[in-house]
Amino acid sequence: MKHYHVPAVSIALIYNGEIEWTKVYGYLGADAVKKADEFTLFQAASISKAVAAIAALQIVEQNKIDLDEDVNTYLKTWKIKNSSFTEKKPITLRGLLTHTAGLTVHGFNGYAQTEELPTLIQILNGEKPANSPAVISDLVPGSVWRYSGGGYVLIQQLLEDVTGSEFPTLMQRSVLSHIGMNRSTFEVTLPFLWPEQASIGHDSSGKKISGNWHRYPESA
């Protein structure tokens, strides 16, 4: 932790689907006096993808989406532009979940507390105030594995379009509440009083992030 300038870490060992033990080390921030504990909140980054995938597969089980159908069939507020790549093979939910859909944008940098947040549509289009490029198809779906955070933003939009629910509400209702994760959330802004229990973000040099952490509307 000292070598990598990590103020706090929370570890859980899972064996055969059961939590064997958990341990928390460190403090809420580099200059904090309060120790991190089992109630400390951490930004989960791309661990969110596994949880988002559970919600997506629930929708598949409910026969609201076909894993292997063109996702443009279900998208309402945004569509993948046809290209020479999608003409050969459509982009499907299976491809999006497995990072084989041929979509761009590896990951996202988030937004400072003082910055305007973009909508999902602005993120997908690469329009201001989004700070990332547009999510586009530049590979034949299924031809190669390539990590795509942009693909999971599309899953987020797809789930909102199909269910009519905002993504944080959907995740709380369909996944988090069912597995007892009542102190976890997909909300971009933490609920009242939760920030007091949140671990403060730091960069790789150990410098504290302005505003304590960035916000990520790319929640999936």
Residue frames as a rotation matrix with the C-alpha (Angstrom) as fourth column:
MET 1
0.569 0.822 0.000 0.00
0.822 -0.569 0.000 0.00
0.000 0.000 -1.000 0.00
LYS 2
0.448 -0.488 -0.749 2.82
0.140 -0.789 0.598 2.39
-0.883 -0.373 -0.285 0.84
HIS 3
-0.584 -0.737 0.342 4.63
0.413 0.093 0.906 1.61
-0.699 0.670 0.250 -2.42
TYR 4
-0.544 0.453 0.706 1.54
0.781 -0.035 0.624 2.36
0.307 0.891 -0.335 -4.54
HIS 5
-0.981 0.121 0.152 0.33
-0.166 -0.929 -0.332 5.28
0.101 -0.351 0.931 -2.38
VAL 6
-0.238 0.930 -0.279 -2.91
0.132 0.316 0.940 3.51
0.962 0.187 -0.198 -1.47
PRO 7
-0.535 0.028 0.844 -4.50
-0.725 -0.528 -0.442 4.96
0.433 -0.849 0.302 1.71
ALA 8
-0.208 0.567 0.797 -7.05
-0.712 0.471 -0.521 2.18
-0.670 -0.676 0.306 2.18
VAL 9
-0.618 0.072 -0.783 -8.00
-0.604 0.594 0.531 -1.19
0.503 0.802 -0.324 0.80
SER 10
0.073 0.709 0.702 -10.86
-0.858 0.404 -0.319 -3.59
-0.509 -0.579 0.637 1.44
ILE 11
-0.681 -0.413 -0.604 -10.33
-0.661 0.703 0.264 -7.29
0.316 0.579 -0.752 0.74
ALA 12
0.307 0.758 0.575 -12.81
-0.829 0.511 -0.230 -10.16
-0.468 -0.406 0.785 0.63
LEU 13
-0.829 -0.544 -0.131 -11.85
-0.550 0.747 0.373 -13.79
-0.105 0.381 -0.919 0.07
ILE 14
0.276 0.960 -0.046 -14.57
-0.922 0.250 -0.296 -15.80
-0.272 0.124 0.954 -1.62
TYR 15
-0.852 -0.523 0.003 -14.42
-0.510 0.833 0.213 -19.60
-0.114 0.180 -0.977 -1.71
ASN 16
-0.829 0.554 0.076 -17.06
0.553 0.793 0.255 -21.82
0.081 0.253 -0.964 -3.33
GLY 17
-0.232 0.773 0.590 -19.38
0.401 -0.477 0.782 -18.85
0.886 0.418 -0.200 -3.66
GLU 18
0.762 0.469 -0.447 -19.18
0.579 -0.182 0.795 -17.95
0.291 -0.864 -0.410 0.03
ILE 19
0.445 -0.602 0.663 -17.29
-0.451 -0.790 -0.415 -15.14
0.774 -0.114 -0.623 1.74
GLU 20
0.279 -0.457 -0.844 -14.54
0.659 0.731 -0.178 -16.76
0.698 -0.507 0.505 3.83
TRP 21
0.090 -0.255 -0.963 -13.19
0.879 -0.435 0.197 -13.57
-0.469 -0.864 0.185 5.40
THR 22
0.625 0.069 0.778 -12.93
0.495 -0.806 -0.326 -9.83
0.604 0.588 -0.537 4.94
LYS 23
0.097 -0.636 -0.765 -10.34
0.897 -0.276 0.344 -7.33
-0.430 -0.720 0.544 6.07
VAL 24
0.823 0.153 0.547 -9.97
0.388 -0.855 -0.345 -3.56
0.415 0.496 -0.763 5.74
TYR 25
0.020 -0.895 -0.446 -6.66
0.971 -0.089 0.222 -1.72
-0.238 -0.437 0.867 6.02
GLY 26
-0.672 -0.520 0.528 -5.72
0.660 -0.744 0.107 1.96
0.338 0.420 0.842 6.15
TYR 27
-0.536 0.398 -0.744 -7.49
0.331 -0.712 -0.619 5.29
-0.776 -0.578 0.250 6.45
LEU 28
0.492 0.853 0.176 -10.21
0.543 -0.142 -0.828 7.10
-0.681 0.502 -0.533 4.48
GLY 29
0.938 -0.253 0.236 -7.56
0.061 -0.548 -0.834 9.32
0.341 0.797 -0.499 2.92
ALA 30
0.136 -0.985 -0.108 -3.83
0.563 0.167 -0.809 9.99
0.815 0.049 0.577 2.97
ASP 31
-0.737 -0.397 0.546 -4.30
-0.122 -0.717 -0.687 12.79
0.664 -0.573 0.480 5.53
ALA 32
0.268 0.954 0.133 -7.38
-0.416 -0.010 0.909 11.37
0.869 -0.299 0.395 7.23
VAL 33
-0.626 -0.419 0.658 -7.49
-0.762 0.150 -0.630 10.40
0.165 -0.895 -0.413 10.89
LYS 34
0.278 0.823 0.496 -10.50
-0.815 0.475 -0.332 8.11
-0.509 -0.312 0.802 10.51
LYS 35
-0.737 -0.562 0.374 -9.69
-0.341 0.788 0.512 4.50
-0.583 0.250 -0.773 9.77
ALA 36
-0.319 0.601 -0.733 -11.40
-0.806 0.235 0.544 2.61
0.499 0.764 0.409 6.99
ASP 37
-0.633 0.166 0.756 -13.70
-0.478 0.684 -0.551 -0.15
-0.609 -0.710 -0.354 8.22
GLU 38
-0.761 0.339 0.554 -16.30
0.524 0.824 0.217 -2.63
-0.383 0.455 -0.804 7.01
PHE 39
0.333 0.930 -0.155 -18.73
0.673 -0.350 -0.652 0.23
-0.661 0.113 -0.742 6.39
THR 40
-0.279 -0.530 -0.801 -16.34
-0.190 -0.787 0.587 2.26
-0.941 0.315 0.119 4.22
LEU 41
0.791 0.571 0.219 -17.53
0.166 0.145 -0.975 2.89
-0.589 0.808 0.020 0.66
PHE 42
-0.406 -0.911 -0.069 -15.11
0.057 -0.100 0.993 2.50
-0.912 0.400 0.093 -2.24
GLN 43
0.291 0.404 -0.868 -15.59
-0.872 -0.261 -0.414 3.39
-0.394 0.877 0.276 -5.90
ALA 44
0.394 -0.028 0.919 -15.80
-0.031 0.999 0.044 0.04
-0.919 -0.046 0.393 -7.63
ALA 45
-0.432 -0.540 -0.722 -14.66
-0.714 -0.285 0.640 1.18
-0.551 0.792 -0.262 -11.10
SER 46
-0.324 0.294 -0.899 -15.12
-0.858 0.309 0.410 -1.57
0.398 0.904 0.152 -13.68
ILE 47
-0.988 0.133 0.081 -16.16
0.071 0.848 -0.525 -4.16
-0.139 -0.512 -0.847 -11.11
SER 48
-0.328 0.916 -0.232 -19.55
-0.545 -0.384 -0.746 -2.61
-0.772 -0.119 0.625 -11.87
LYS 49
-0.384 0.152 -0.911 -19.57
-0.899 0.163 0.406 -4.49
0.210 0.975 0.075 -15.18
ALA 50
-0.923 0.024 -0.384 -20.08
0.070 0.992 -0.105 -7.87
0.379 -0.124 -0.917 -13.54
VAL 51
-0.662 0.715 -0.224 -23.05
0.281 -0.040 -0.959 -6.52
-0.695 -0.698 -0.175 -11.58
ALA 52
-0.246 0.545 -0.802 -24.50
-0.777 -0.605 -0.173 -4.78
-0.580 0.580 0.572 -14.65
ALA 53
-0.722 -0.077 -0.688 -24.21
-0.560 0.649 0.515 -8.08
0.407 0.757 -0.512 -16.53
ILE 54
-0.893 0.443 -0.073 -26.40
0.391 0.689 -0.610 -9.75
-0.221 -0.574 -0.789 -13.90
ALA 55
-0.261 0.825 -0.502 -29.13
-0.163 -0.550 -0.819 -7.16
-0.951 -0.132 0.278 -14.48
ALA 56
-0.343 0.078 -0.936 -28.83
-0.926 -0.193 0.324 -7.58
-0.155 0.978 0.139 -18.25
LEU 57
-0.887 -0.042 -0.460 -29.17
-0.182 0.947 0.264 -11.36
0.425 0.318 -0.848 -18.04
GLN 58
-0.678 0.732 -0.063 -32.22
0.283 0.181 -0.942 -10.99
-0.679 -0.656 -0.330 -15.80
ILE 59
-0.084 0.632 -0.771 -33.85
-0.679 -0.602 -0.420 -9.01
-0.729 0.488 0.479 -18.59
VAL 60
-0.596 -0.185 -0.781 -32.92
-0.735 0.517 0.439 -11.82
0.323 0.836 -0.444 -20.99
GLU 61
-0.970 0.228 -0.079 -34.54
0.239 0.873 -0.425 -14.37
-0.028 -0.432 -0.902 -18.65
GLN 62
-0.330 0.885 -0.328 -37.68
0.080 -0.320 -0.944 -12.23
-0.941 -0.338 0.034 -18.70
ASN 63
-0.173 0.175 0.969 -37.69
0.918 0.386 0.094 -12.53
-0.357 0.906 -0.227 -22.51
LYS 64
0.718 0.380 -0.583 -37.43
0.224 -0.919 -0.323 -8.77
-0.659 0.102 -0.745 -22.94
ILE 65
0.326 -0.693 -0.643 -34.15
-0.910 -0.413 -0.016 -9.04
-0.255 0.591 -0.766 -24.84
ASP 66
0.986 -0.149 0.079 -32.65
0.167 0.933 -0.319 -11.80
-0.027 0.327 0.945 -26.96
LEU 67
0.411 -0.903 -0.121 -28.93
0.107 -0.084 0.991 -12.27
-0.905 -0.420 0.062 -26.35
ASP 68
-0.494 -0.684 0.537 -28.27
0.524 0.258 0.811 -12.76
-0.693 0.682 0.231 -30.05
GLU 69
0.484 0.699 0.526 -30.65
0.871 -0.329 -0.365 -10.21
-0.082 0.635 -0.768 -31.58
ASP 70
-0.348 -0.536 0.769 -29.46
0.623 -0.745 -0.237 -6.91
0.700 0.397 0.593 -33.06
VAL 71
-0.484 0.135 -0.864 -29.55
0.808 -0.309 -0.501 -4.47
-0.335 -0.941 0.040 -30.12
ASN 72
-0.984 0.161 -0.075 -30.82
-0.178 -0.898 0.402 -1.74
-0.003 0.409 0.912 -32.45
THR 73
-0.424 0.871 -0.249 -34.09
0.339 0.408 0.848 -3.67
0.840 0.275 -0.468 -32.34
TYR 74
0.212 0.482 -0.850 -34.47
0.940 0.136 0.312 -2.71
0.266 -0.866 -0.424 -28.68
LEU 75
-0.682 -0.536 -0.498 -32.72
0.653 -0.753 -0.082 0.67
-0.331 -0.381 0.863 -28.49
LYS 76
0.374 0.905 0.201 -35.12
0.925 -0.348 -0.151 3.62
-0.067 0.243 -0.968 -28.51
THR 77
0.857 0.008 -0.515 -33.17
0.141 -0.965 0.220 6.76
-0.495 -0.261 -0.828 -27.63
TRP 78
0.119 -0.873 -0.474 -29.94
-0.840 -0.343 0.420 5.99
-0.529 0.348 -0.774 -29.51
LYS 79
0.957 0.200 0.212 -29.01
-0.050 0.830 -0.556 3.69
-0.287 0.521 0.804 -32.37
ILE 80
-0.057 -0.975 0.216 -25.73
0.186 0.202 0.962 2.20
-0.981 0.095 0.169 -33.54
LYS 81
0.300 0.117 -0.947 -24.94
-0.785 -0.533 -0.315 3.68
-0.542 0.838 -0.068 -36.94
ASN 82
0.891 0.048 0.451 -24.82
0.188 0.866 -0.463 1.13
-0.413 0.498 0.763 -39.72
SER 83
0.212 -0.887 -0.410 -21.36
-0.830 -0.385 0.405 0.52
-0.517 0.254 -0.817 -41.08
SER 84
0.156 -0.248 -0.956 -19.48
-0.769 0.577 -0.275 -1.92
0.620 0.778 -0.101 -43.27
PHE 85
-0.859 -0.509 0.057 -18.73
-0.409 0.614 -0.675 -3.84
0.308 -0.604 -0.735 -40.06
THR 86
-0.548 0.718 0.428 -22.30
-0.401 0.224 -0.888 -4.15
-0.734 -0.659 0.165 -38.80
GLU 87
0.224 0.596 -0.771 -23.52
-0.973 0.091 -0.212 -5.05
-0.056 0.797 0.601 -42.28
LYS 88
-0.383 -0.474 -0.793 -21.55
-0.535 0.814 -0.229 -8.27
0.753 0.336 -0.565 -41.96
LYS 89
-0.348 0.269 -0.898 -22.84
0.689 0.723 -0.051 -9.09
0.635 -0.637 -0.437 -38.50
PRO 90
0.436 0.591 0.679 -25.11
-0.007 -0.752 0.659 -7.22
0.900 -0.292 -0.324 -36.07
ILE 91
-0.721 -0.580 0.380 -24.10
-0.341 -0.180 -0.923 -6.02
0.603 -0.795 -0.067 -32.62
THR 92
0.236 0.794 -0.559 -25.80
0.160 0.536 0.829 -8.14
0.958 -0.285 0.000 -29.97
LEU 93
0.720 0.065 0.691 -26.10
-0.639 -0.325 0.697 -8.06
0.270 -0.943 -0.192 -26.19
ARG 94
0.896 -0.438 0.066 -23.93
0.385 0.844 0.374 -11.18
-0.219 -0.310 0.925 -26.05
GLY 95
0.266 -0.823 0.501 -21.22
0.748 -0.152 -0.646 -9.32
0.608 0.547 0.575 -27.94
LEU 96
0.324 -0.086 0.942 -21.51
-0.339 -0.940 0.031 -6.27
0.883 -0.329 -0.334 -25.69
LEU 97
0.912 0.100 0.399 -21.30
-0.411 0.234 0.881 -8.35
-0.005 -0.967 0.255 -22.51
THR 98
0.728 -0.632 0.267 -18.25
0.530 0.765 0.365 -10.28
-0.435 -0.124 0.892 -23.73
HIS 99
0.279 -0.623 -0.731 -16.36
-0.324 -0.777 0.540 -7.30
-0.904 0.086 -0.418 -25.24
THR 100
-0.587 -0.449 0.673 -16.59
0.443 0.518 0.732 -8.80
-0.677 0.728 -0.105 -28.72
ALA 101
0.457 0.887 0.064 -19.04
0.595 -0.251 -0.764 -6.33
-0.662 0.387 -0.642 -30.28
GLY 102
-0.137 -0.605 0.784 -16.33
0.979 -0.205 0.014 -4.32
0.153 0.770 0.620 -32.05
LEU 103
0.812 0.474 0.341 -17.14
0.408 -0.878 0.251 -1.05
0.419 -0.065 -0.906 -30.28
THR 104
-0.123 -0.914 0.388 -14.60
0.337 -0.406 -0.850 1.61
0.934 0.026 0.358 -29.35
VAL 105
0.180 -0.017 0.984 -13.69
-0.672 -0.732 0.110 3.52
0.718 -0.681 -0.143 -26.16
HIS 106
-0.381 -0.485 -0.787 -11.72
0.209 0.784 -0.584 1.53
0.901 -0.387 -0.198 -23.63
GLY 107
-0.172 0.281 -0.944 -12.59
0.982 0.121 -0.143 3.48
0.074 -0.952 -0.297 -20.48
PHE 108
0.488 0.485 0.726 -13.53
0.397 -0.864 0.310 6.80
0.778 0.137 -0.614 -18.94
ASN 109
-0.566 -0.819 0.092 -11.81
0.383 -0.361 -0.850 9.43
0.729 -0.446 0.518 -16.79
GLY 110
-0.008 0.650 -0.760 -14.85
0.999 -0.025 -0.032 10.64
-0.040 -0.760 -0.649 -14.88
TYR 111
0.116 0.184 0.976 -15.82
0.363 -0.923 0.131 14.21
0.925 0.339 -0.173 -14.04
ALA 112
-0.879 -0.461 -0.122 -14.71
0.313 -0.365 -0.877 16.53
0.360 -0.809 0.466 -11.26
GLN 113
-0.346 0.775 -0.529 -17.34
0.856 0.029 -0.517 17.69
-0.385 -0.632 -0.673 -8.77
THR 114
-0.254 0.184 -0.950 -17.35
-0.032 -0.983 -0.182 21.11
-0.967 -0.015 0.256 -10.43
GLU 115
-0.943 -0.181 -0.280 -17.81
-0.279 -0.032 0.960 19.81
-0.183 0.983 -0.020 -13.98
GLU 116
0.020 0.975 -0.221 -21.10
-0.956 -0.046 -0.291 19.46
-0.294 0.217 0.931 -15.83
LEU 117
-0.480 -0.128 0.868 -22.17
-0.107 0.990 0.087 15.87
-0.871 -0.051 -0.489 -16.30
PRO 118
-0.717 0.230 -0.658 -23.07
-0.687 -0.078 0.722 14.63
0.115 0.970 0.214 -19.78
THR 119
0.412 0.856 0.312 -26.07
-0.802 0.503 -0.323 12.48
-0.434 -0.117 0.893 -20.57
LEU 120
0.046 -0.353 0.934 -25.61
0.138 0.929 0.344 8.93
-0.989 0.113 0.092 -21.82
ILE 121
0.796 0.300 0.525 -26.52
0.548 0.008 -0.836 10.11
-0.256 0.954 -0.158 -25.32
GLN 122
0.840 -0.538 -0.066 -23.81
-0.538 -0.811 -0.232 12.78
0.072 0.230 -0.970 -25.20
ILE 123
0.082 -0.823 0.563 -21.31
-0.594 0.413 0.690 10.17
-0.801 -0.390 -0.455 -24.01
LEU 124
0.248 0.078 0.966 -22.25
0.487 0.851 -0.194 7.76
-0.837 0.519 0.173 -26.79
ASN 125
0.874 0.151 0.462 -22.00
0.482 -0.390 -0.784 10.56
0.062 0.908 -0.414 -29.37
GLY 126
-0.132 -0.979 -0.153 -18.81
0.991 -0.136 0.014 12.03
-0.035 -0.150 0.988 -27.92
GLU 127
0.159 0.311 0.937 -20.53
0.424 -0.879 0.219 15.41
0.891 0.363 -0.272 -27.56
LYS 128
-0.844 -0.469 0.258 -19.67
0.032 -0.526 -0.850 18.04
0.535 -0.710 0.459 -24.96
PRO 129
0.467 -0.697 0.544 -19.63
-0.874 -0.455 0.169 18.06
0.130 -0.555 -0.822 -22.02
ALA 130
0.971 -0.173 0.165 -18.54
0.144 0.974 0.174 14.43
-0.191 -0.145 0.971 -22.50
ASN 131
0.410 -0.898 -0.161 -14.75
-0.804 -0.439 0.401 14.14
-0.430 -0.035 -0.902 -22.23
SER 132
-0.327 -0.453 0.829 -14.49
0.007 0.876 0.482 10.90
-0.945 0.163 -0.284 -24.21
PRO 133
-0.843 -0.026 -0.537 -14.74
-0.523 -0.189 0.831 10.15
-0.123 0.982 0.146 -27.95
ALA 134
0.147 0.962 -0.230 -17.85
-0.989 0.144 -0.030 8.77
0.005 0.232 0.973 -29.61
VAL 135
-0.295 -0.113 0.949 -18.62
-0.281 0.959 0.027 5.09
-0.913 -0.259 -0.315 -29.27
ILE 136
0.263 0.327 -0.908 -18.48
-0.952 -0.064 -0.299 3.64
-0.156 0.943 0.294 -32.77
SER 137
0.757 -0.003 0.653 -18.23
0.059 0.996 -0.063 0.29
-0.651 0.086 0.754 -34.51
ASP 138
0.410 -0.665 -0.625 -14.82
-0.903 -0.392 -0.175 -0.23
-0.129 0.636 -0.761 -36.11
LEU 139
-0.814 -0.574 0.089 -14.49
-0.553 0.813 0.181 -4.02
-0.176 0.098 -0.980 -36.07
VAL 140
-0.241 0.732 -0.637 -16.71
-0.434 0.506 0.746 -6.82
0.868 0.456 0.196 -37.33
PRO 141
0.234 0.397 0.887 -18.74
-0.972 0.075 0.223 -8.00
0.022 -0.915 0.403 -34.32
GLY 142
0.892 0.146 0.428 -17.44
-0.258 0.942 0.216 -11.30
-0.371 -0.303 0.878 -33.00
SER 143
0.783 -0.603 -0.152 -14.15
0.013 0.260 -0.965 -11.10
0.622 0.754 0.212 -34.88
VAL 144
-0.323 -0.938 -0.125 -11.92
0.311 0.019 -0.950 -10.19
0.894 -0.346 0.286 -31.94
TRP 145
0.492 0.382 -0.783 -11.98
0.861 -0.078 0.503 -9.58
0.131 -0.921 -0.367 -28.19
ARG 146
-0.541 -0.636 0.550 -11.29
0.445 -0.771 -0.455 -5.97
0.714 -0.001 0.701 -27.21
TYR 147
-0.436 0.345 -0.831 -12.15
0.855 -0.130 -0.503 -4.39
-0.281 -0.930 -0.238 -23.90
SER 148
-0.608 0.304 0.734 -14.81
0.318 -0.754 0.575 -1.72
0.728 0.583 0.361 -24.36
GLY 149
-0.764 0.371 -0.529 -16.18
0.423 -0.331 -0.843 0.47
-0.488 -0.868 0.096 -21.60
GLY 150
-0.745 0.477 -0.467 -18.12
-0.645 -0.692 0.323 2.12
-0.169 0.542 0.823 -24.40
GLY 151
-0.604 0.510 -0.613 -19.93
-0.089 0.721 0.688 -1.15
0.792 0.469 -0.390 -24.99
TYR 152
-0.556 0.377 -0.741 -21.10
0.818 0.408 -0.406 -1.21
0.150 -0.832 -0.535 -21.40
VAL 153
-0.799 0.355 -0.484 -22.38
-0.180 -0.911 -0.371 2.36
-0.573 -0.210 0.792 -21.66
LEU 154
-0.611 0.590 -0.527 -24.50
-0.644 0.017 0.765 1.06
0.460 0.807 0.369 -24.52
ILE 155
-0.548 0.410 -0.729 -25.73
0.524 0.848 0.083 -1.77
0.652 -0.336 -0.680 -22.26
GLN 156
-0.773 0.230 -0.591 -26.65
0.450 -0.458 -0.766 0.88
-0.447 -0.859 0.251 -19.69
GLN 157
-0.696 0.521 -0.494 -28.67
-0.660 -0.735 0.155 2.77
-0.282 0.434 0.856 -22.30
LEU 158
-0.614 0.434 -0.660 -30.21
-0.273 0.667 0.693 -0.46
0.741 0.605 -0.291 -23.58
LEU 159
-0.657 0.347 -0.670 -31.43
0.710 0.584 -0.393 -1.48
0.255 -0.734 -0.630 -20.12
GLU 160
-0.733 0.405 -0.547 -32.94
0.028 -0.785 -0.619 1.95
-0.680 -0.469 0.564 -19.52
ASP 161
-0.659 0.479 -0.580 -34.72
-0.747 -0.329 0.577 1.85
0.086 0.814 0.575 -22.88
VAL 162
-0.580 0.403 -0.708 -36.10
-0.004 0.868 0.497 -1.66
0.815 0.291 -0.502 -22.38
THR 163
-0.505 0.343 -0.792 -37.19
0.837 0.418 -0.353 -1.31
0.210 -0.842 -0.498 -18.74
GLY 164
0.283 0.587 0.758 -38.15
0.363 -0.797 0.482 2.37
0.888 0.139 -0.439 -18.68
SER 165
0.906 -0.030 -0.423 -36.22
0.413 -0.167 0.895 2.74
-0.098 -0.986 -0.139 -15.41
GLU 166
0.614 -0.776 0.147 -33.18
-0.712 -0.624 -0.322 4.86
0.341 0.093 -0.935 -14.65
PHE 167
0.162 -0.622 -0.766 -30.11
-0.141 0.754 -0.642 2.67
0.977 0.212 0.035 -14.36
PRO 168
-0.783 -0.499 0.372 -29.35
-0.423 -0.010 -0.906 3.27
0.455 -0.867 -0.203 -10.63
THR 169
-0.099 0.850 0.517 -32.96
-0.962 0.052 -0.269 2.48
-0.256 -0.524 0.813 -9.73
LEU 170
0.645 0.309 -0.699 -32.95
-0.594 0.778 -0.204 -0.65
0.481 0.546 0.685 -11.88
MET 171
-0.217 -0.838 -0.500 -29.70
-0.161 0.536 -0.829 -1.89
0.963 -0.099 -0.252 -10.33
GLN 172
-0.746 -0.010 0.666 -30.92
-0.659 -0.128 -0.741 -1.30
0.092 -0.992 0.089 -6.79
ARG 173
0.185 0.955 0.232 -34.23
-0.944 0.238 -0.228 -3.03
-0.273 -0.177 0.946 -7.44
SER 174
0.785 0.253 -0.566 -33.07
-0.521 0.763 -0.381 -5.98
0.335 0.594 0.731 -9.52
VAL 175
0.256 -0.783 -0.566 -29.66
0.196 0.616 -0.763 -6.81
0.947 0.085 0.311 -8.05
LEU 176
-0.574 -0.698 0.428 -28.32
-0.246 -0.352 -0.903 -4.94
0.781 -0.624 0.031 -5.02
SER 177
-0.118 0.604 0.788 -31.37
-0.982 -0.189 -0.003 -5.27
0.147 -0.774 0.615 -2.77
HIS 178
0.777 0.482 -0.405 -31.64
-0.474 0.871 0.128 -9.00
0.415 0.092 0.905 -3.50
ILE 179
0.349 -0.730 -0.588 -28.10
0.474 0.679 -0.561 -9.78
0.808 -0.083 0.583 -2.37
GLY 180
0.665 0.061 -0.744 -28.07
0.745 -0.125 0.655 -7.59
-0.053 -0.990 -0.128 0.71
MET 181
-0.464 -0.865 0.191 -25.87
0.878 -0.478 -0.031 -4.83
0.119 0.153 0.981 -0.72
ASN 182
0.545 0.838 -0.043 -27.88
0.826 -0.527 0.201 -2.09
0.146 -0.144 -0.979 0.94
ARG 183
0.532 -0.442 -0.722 -24.86
0.138 -0.796 0.589 0.16
-0.835 -0.413 -0.363 1.38
SER 184
-0.657 -0.664 0.358 -23.94
0.470 0.011 0.883 0.05
-0.590 0.748 0.305 -2.29
THR 185
0.433 0.815 -0.387 -25.32
0.161 -0.492 -0.856 2.26
-0.887 0.308 -0.344 -5.04
PHE 186
-0.195 -0.417 0.888 -25.02
0.967 0.067 0.244 3.08
-0.161 0.906 0.391 -8.72
GLU 187
0.857 0.502 -0.121 -26.06
0.490 -0.864 -0.114 6.69
-0.161 0.038 -0.986 -8.10
VAL 188
0.252 -0.782 0.570 -23.57
0.575 -0.353 -0.738 9.17
0.779 0.513 0.361 -9.57
THR 189
-0.285 -0.256 0.924 -23.96
-0.535 -0.757 -0.375 11.40
0.795 -0.601 0.079 -6.50
LEU 190
-0.774 -0.083 -0.627 -23.82
0.363 0.753 -0.548 9.64
0.518 -0.653 -0.553 -3.14
PRO 191
0.318 0.947 -0.049 -26.95
0.502 -0.124 0.856 9.76
0.804 -0.297 -0.515 -0.97
PHE 192
0.463 -0.037 0.885 -27.07
-0.529 -0.813 0.242 12.08
0.711 -0.581 -0.396 2.07
LEU 193
0.622 -0.342 0.705 -24.47
-0.724 0.093 0.684 11.27
-0.299 -0.935 -0.190 4.76
TRP 194
0.932 -0.273 0.240 -22.86
0.324 0.922 -0.211 8.49
-0.164 0.274 0.948 2.70
PRO 195
0.586 -0.762 0.275 -19.87
-0.039 -0.366 -0.930 10.69
0.809 0.534 -0.244 1.72
GLU 196
0.427 -0.412 0.805 -18.78
-0.895 -0.317 0.313 10.66
0.126 -0.854 -0.505 5.36
GLN 197
0.515 -0.181 0.838 -18.15
-0.274 0.891 0.361 6.92
-0.812 -0.415 0.410 5.01
ALA 198
0.992 -0.053 0.119 -16.50
0.129 0.310 -0.942 7.09
0.013 0.949 0.314 1.58
SER 199
0.204 -0.978 0.029 -12.85
0.726 0.171 0.666 6.47
-0.656 -0.115 0.745 0.82
ILE 200
0.590 -0.056 -0.805 -11.18
-0.320 -0.932 -0.170 9.52
-0.741 0.358 -0.568 -0.74
GLY 201
0.892 -0.220 0.394 -9.71
0.450 0.483 -0.751 9.15
-0.025 0.848 0.530 -4.22
HIS 202
0.359 -0.855 -0.375 -6.00
-0.309 -0.488 0.816 9.65
-0.881 -0.177 -0.439 -4.93
ASP 203
0.768 -0.175 -0.616 -3.92
-0.608 0.103 -0.787 9.53
0.201 0.979 -0.027 -8.10
SER 204
0.780 -0.450 -0.435 -0.98
0.335 0.887 -0.317 7.16
0.529 0.101 0.843 -8.67
SER 205
-0.262 -0.909 0.323 1.41
0.138 -0.366 -0.920 9.56
0.955 -0.197 0.221 -6.95
GLY 206
-0.443 0.175 -0.879 -0.75
0.882 0.264 -0.391 9.68
0.164 -0.948 -0.272 -3.82
LYS 207
-0.994 0.099 0.047 -2.17
-0.103 -0.991 -0.086 13.15
0.038 -0.090 0.995 -4.48
LYS 208
-0.471 0.882 -0.014 -5.75
0.390 0.194 -0.900 13.63
-0.791 -0.429 -0.435 -3.32
ILE 209
-0.532 0.414 0.738 -8.37
0.786 -0.082 0.612 14.04
0.314 0.906 -0.282 -6.06
SER 210
-0.967 0.221 0.129 -9.97
-0.243 -0.950 -0.197 17.49
0.078 -0.222 0.972 -6.02
GLY 211
-0.109 0.993 0.050 -13.46
-0.924 -0.120 0.364 17.14
0.367 -0.006 0.930 -4.57
ASN 212
-0.087 -0.091 0.992 -12.45
-0.769 0.640 -0.009 13.76
-0.634 -0.763 -0.126 -3.07
TRP 213
-0.452 -0.080 0.889 -13.45
0.367 0.891 0.267 11.68
-0.814 0.446 -0.373 -6.11
HIS 214
-0.893 0.183 -0.410 -14.63
-0.448 -0.423 0.788 11.92
-0.029 0.888 0.460 -9.70
ARG 215
-0.026 0.950 0.311 -18.20
-0.441 0.268 -0.856 11.20
-0.897 -0.160 0.412 -10.76
TYR 216
-0.943 -0.332 -0.015 -18.98
-0.191 0.506 0.841 8.63
-0.272 0.796 -0.541 -13.43
PRO 217
0.009 0.981 -0.191 -22.29
-0.850 -0.094 -0.519 8.77
-0.527 0.167 0.833 -15.31
GLU 218
-0.019 -0.112 -0.993 -20.92
-0.709 0.703 -0.066 5.74
0.705 0.703 -0.093 -17.20
SER 219
0.106 0.150 0.983 -22.26
-0.987 0.135 0.086 3.64
-0.120 -0.979 0.162 -14.35
ALA 220
0.952 0.304 0.019 -22.32
-0.298 0.943 -0.148 0.19
-0.063 0.136 0.989 -15.92
